[in-house]
Amino acid sequence: MPFSLTGLSEFDLCFIVISIASGATVLAHVNDSGFWLVSRFLEIDTKTMFKTWTVQETLIGLVGFGLSVIGSILL
């Protein structure tokens, strides 16, 4: 569907995509391949890695969502 039919600008569509991607990273689980890659590379036990990985991924998601909200308001 062309942009003109949706009433959304290209920036609006970019911010929607960023918001969706940010929401997908919040509260990542042990099924995430990055979780195992980093934990094995840094030799961190699963319990500690789960705590730090969850906080890190949640912060990434919240910051990304916050930036997309601010960007959508400004643009």
C-alpha positions in Angstrom: 0.0 0.0 0.0 1.5 3.3 -1.0 2.3 5.9 1.7 -0.2 8.4 0.4 -3.1 5.9 1.0 -2.2 5.3 4.7 -1.8 8.9 5.6 1.6 8.2 7.2 4.8 9.8 6.3 8.0 7.9 5.8 9.2 9.1 9.2 6.0 7.8 10.9 6.6 4.3 9.3 10.2 4.3 10.5 9.1 5.1 14.1 6.5 2.4 14.0 9.1 -0.1 12.9 11.6 1.1 15.6 8.8 0.8 18.3 8.0 -2.8 17.2 11.6 -3.8 17.2 12.1 -2.2 20.6 9.2 -4.1 22.0 10.6 -7.3 20.7 13.8 -7.0 22.6 12.3 -6.4 26.0 12.6 -9.3 28.5 14.7 -11.6 26.2 14.8 -15.2 27.2 17.4 -18.0 27.1 16.1 -18.9 23.7 18.0 -15.9 22.4 21.2 -17.0 20.6 23.0 -13.8 21.7 22.4 -14.9 25.3 24.3 -18.1 24.8 27.0 -16.5 22.6 27.8 -13.8 25.2 27.5 -16.1 28.2 29.9 -18.7 26.8 32.3 -16.1 25.4 32.6 -14.3 28.7 32.3 -17.5 30.8 29.3 -16.2 32.8 27.0 -18.7 34.6 23.5 -19.0 33.4 21.8 -17.4 36.4 24.0 -14.3 36.4 23.8 -14.0 32.7 20.0 -14.2 32.8 19.8 -11.4 35.3 22.2 -9.1 33.4 20.9 -10.0 29.9 17.2 -9.3 30.9 18.1 -5.9 32.3 20.2 -5.0 29.3 17.7 -6.0 26.8 14.9 -4.3 28.6 16.9 -1.1 28.8 17.6 -1.3 25.1 13.9 -1.8 24.3 12.8 1.1 26.6 15.4 3.5 25.2 14.5 2.6 21.6 10.8 3.1 22.3 11.5 6.4 24.1 13.5 7.7 21.1 10.9 6.7 18.7 8.2 8.5 20.7 10.3 11.6 21.0 11.2 11.4 17.3 7.5 11.0 16.3 6.6 14.1 18.3 9.4 16.2 16.9 9.0 15.1 13.3 
